[in-house]
Amino acid sequence: MNLTDYHAKYFAHELTKRCSSDSMEKLAGAVAGAQVDLNPHQVDAALFAFNSPLSKGALLADEVGLGKTIEAGIVISQRWAERKRRILIIVPSNLRKQWYQELAEKFFLPCQLLETKSYNAAIRQGDFRPFEIKDHIVLCSYQFARKQAADVANTPWDLVVIDEAHRLRNVYKPTNIIANTLKQALKNVPTLLLTATPLQNSLLELFGLVSFIDEHAFGDLKSFREQFANLSQEQVFKTLKGRLKPICHRTLRRQVTAYVPFTKRHPILEEFTPEESEDRLYELVSEYLRRPNLQALPSGQRSLMTLVLRKLLASSTFAIAGALTSISERLKAKIKKQEPVEPLEEELDKDYEALDETAEEWSEDEPAEPISDADRAAIEAEIADLD
């Protein structure tokens, strides 16, 4: 393409001109090549996310199915275009590949999945800052980010995006290790939280999510409770909405029906009677979990893991099969004195997507102890049963 001097000057001006943070022109260059049909509410949400240059972040809380991943992709694309390319995305384990594909195929953004295996490989090769991957967006799971919180905290991020952010809703509780660890690691970092359910059981959960972005938005927990204890009073409700307005953006499905055709779905209730083989499987798994000397599950995590495995069992035979295979492989590695590639909770999260919500608190991994002959025999018996 031959450019005249005039056109060259024009394009140079378009590329370098400054736009206000809430201007539509600010987004135009960033998403010009994106392979996605943008809806008005998605553009509005993206503009809201960086409306103020002094903002510490935003909570995008559109209802399910309205494209929060696309909204985040627009924000990420804009940061990328501004050469602010130290970007971290924290998602549930089972969504890592989905995010990777969406950003690569729709926004042509290069991503790097960071997990225990790739992290350890980078360390062995002499790269002691594995999170600092040049010109790549880093994708990792909640569990991995929590485990490597020191590295996350020591990286000067331009933007951090957290999907399914309602998992952090109990950050106001000191006992919630994962949420509090991530909050400290991401202090003073521009953070974009994505969740369709910012409020589930208690108004305090909303306090927790907002405090993740701005600790001073509502003051301390005690003053929040006192001020917003009675939302039935119109003035109290208006005050809460006013405080949320610069931080939280939410679009409802009924607001976009003019241009988003939703498929009508009709639920059908079906009776289901387990087969004899399924009843037998349930009994076998129950007997296994009741063993007094259970080698596969760390003692500090046994109750939580048992709960997770029972929920997997109630889901389907395929779901529990994946989990039992993972446990069997870990026991085989234990006999060979090999380190497992991933922590058990990350492996189970691939089969059971609500893992972190069911078991929010995981104790630290216990140091490996020498295997006695009795333990070896017990492990071999477990492997045989699991297989």
Secondary structure as the mmCIF struct_conf table of DSSP 4:
data_model
#
loop_
_struct_conf.conf_type_id
_struct_conf.id
_struct_conf.beg_label_comp_id
_struct_conf.beg_label_asym_id
_struct_conf.beg_label_seq_id
_struct_conf.end_label_comp_id
_struct_conf.end_label_asym_id
_struct_conf.end_label_seq_id
HELX_LH_PP_P HELX_LH_PP_P1 ASN A 2 THR A 4
HELX_RH_AL_P HELX_RH_AL_P1 ASP A 5 THR A 16
TURN_TY1_P TURN_TY1_P1 SER A 21 ASP A 22
HELX_RH_AL_P HELX_RH_AL_P2 MET A 24 ALA A 28
TURN_TY1_P TURN_TY1_P2 GLY A 29 ALA A 30
BEND BEND1 VAL A 31 VAL A 31
TURN_TY1_P TURN_TY1_P3 ALA A 32 GLY A 33
BEND BEND2 GLN A 35 VAL A 36
HELX_RH_AL_P HELX_RH_AL_P3 PRO A 40 ALA A 49
TURN_TY1_P TURN_TY1_P4 PHE A 50 PHE A 50
BEND BEND3 ASN A 51 ASN A 51
TURN_TY1_P TURN_TY1_P5 PRO A 53 LEU A 54
STRN STRN1 GLY A 57 LEU A 60
HELX_LH_PP_P HELX_LH_PP_P2 ASP A 62 GLU A 63
TURN_TY1_P TURN_TY1_P6 VAL A 64 GLY A 65
BEND BEND4 LEU A 66 LEU A 66
HELX_RH_AL_P HELX_RH_AL_P4 LYS A 68 ALA A 81
TURN_TY1_P TURN_TY1_P7 GLU A 82 ARG A 83
STRN STRN2 ILE A 87 VAL A 91
HELX_RH_3T_P HELX_RH_3T_P1 SER A 93 LEU A 95
HELX_RH_AL_P HELX_RH_AL_P5 ARG A 96 LYS A 106
BEND BEND5 PHE A 107 PHE A 107
STRN STRN3 CYS A 111 LEU A 113
HELX_RH_AL_P HELX_RH_AL_P6 THR A 116 ARG A 124
TURN_TY1_P TURN_TY1_P8 GLN A 125 GLY A 126
BEND BEND6 PHE A 128 PHE A 128
TURN_TY1_P TURN_TY1_P9 PRO A 130 PHE A 131
TURN_TY1_P TURN_TY1_P10 LYS A 134 ASP A 135
STRN STRN4 ILE A 137 SER A 141
HELX_RH_AL_P HELX_RH_AL_P7 TYR A 142 LYS A 147
TURN_TY1_P TURN_TY1_P11 GLN A 148 GLN A 148
HELX_RH_AL_P HELX_RH_AL_P8 ALA A 149 ALA A 153
TURN_TY1_P TURN_TY1_P12 ASN A 154 ASN A 154
BEND BEND7 THR A 155 THR A 155
BEND BEND8 ASP A 158 ASP A 158
STRN STRN5 LEU A 159 ILE A 162
BEND BEND9 ASP A 163 GLU A 164
HELX_RH_3T_P HELX_RH_3T_P2 ALA A 165 LEU A 168
TURN_TY1_P TURN_TY1_P13 ARG A 169 TYR A 172
BEND BEND10 LYS A 173 LYS A 173
TURN_TY1_P TURN_TY1_P14 PRO A 174 THR A 175
HELX_RH_AL_P HELX_RH_AL_P9 ILE A 177 ALA A 185
TURN_TY1_P TURN_TY1_P15 LEU A 186 ASN A 188
BEND BEND11 VAL A 189 VAL A 189
STRN STRN6 THR A 191 LEU A 194
BEND BEND12 ALA A 196 ALA A 196
BEND BEND13 PRO A 198 PRO A 198
BEND BEND14 GLN A 200 ASN A 201
HELX_RH_AL_P HELX_RH_AL_P10 LEU A 203 ILE A 213
TURN_TY1_P TURN_TY1_P16 GLU A 215 HIS A 216
BEND BEND15 ALA A 217 PHE A 218
HELX_RH_AL_P HELX_RH_AL_P11 LEU A 221 GLN A 227
BEND BEND16 PHE A 228 ALA A 229
TURN_TY1_P TURN_TY1_P17 LEU A 231 SER A 232
BEND BEND17 GLN A 233 GLN A 233
HELX_RH_AL_P HELX_RH_AL_P12 GLU A 234 LEU A 244
TURN_TY1_P TURN_TY1_P18 LYS A 245 ILE A 247
STRN STRN7 CYS A 248 HIS A 249
HELX_RH_3T_P HELX_RH_3T_P3 ARG A 253 GLN A 255
BEND BEND18 VAL A 256 VAL A 256
TURN_TY1_P TURN_TY1_P19 THR A 257 TYR A 259
HELX_LH_PP_P HELX_LH_PP_P3 PHE A 262 LYS A 264
HELX_RH_AL_P HELX_RH_AL_P13 GLU A 276 LEU A 289
TURN_TY1_P TURN_TY1_P20 ARG A 290 ARG A 290
BEND BEND19 PRO A 292 ASN A 293
BEND BEND20 GLN A 295 LEU A 297
HELX_RH_3T_P HELX_RH_3T_P4 SER A 299 GLN A 301
HELX_RH_AL_P HELX_RH_AL_P14 ARG A 302 SER A 315
HELX_RH_AL_P HELX_RH_AL_P15 THR A 317 ILE A 335
TURN_TY1_P TURN_TY1_P21 LYS A 336 LYS A 337
HELX_LH_PP_P HELX_LH_PP_P4 GLN A 338 PRO A 340
BEND BEND21 VAL A 341 GLU A 342
HELX_RH_AL_P HELX_RH_AL_P16 LEU A 344 ASP A 349
TURN_TY1_P TURN_TY1_P22 LYS A 350 ASP A 351
TURN_TY1_P TURN_TY1_P23 GLU A 353 ALA A 354
HELX_RH_AL_P HELX_RH_AL_P17 LEU A 355 THR A 358
HELX_LH_PP_P HELX_LH_PP_P5 SER A 363 ALA A 368
HELX_LH_PP_P HELX_LH_PP_P6 PRO A 370 SER A 372
HELX_RH_AL_P HELX_RH_AL_P18 ASP A 373 LEU A 386
#
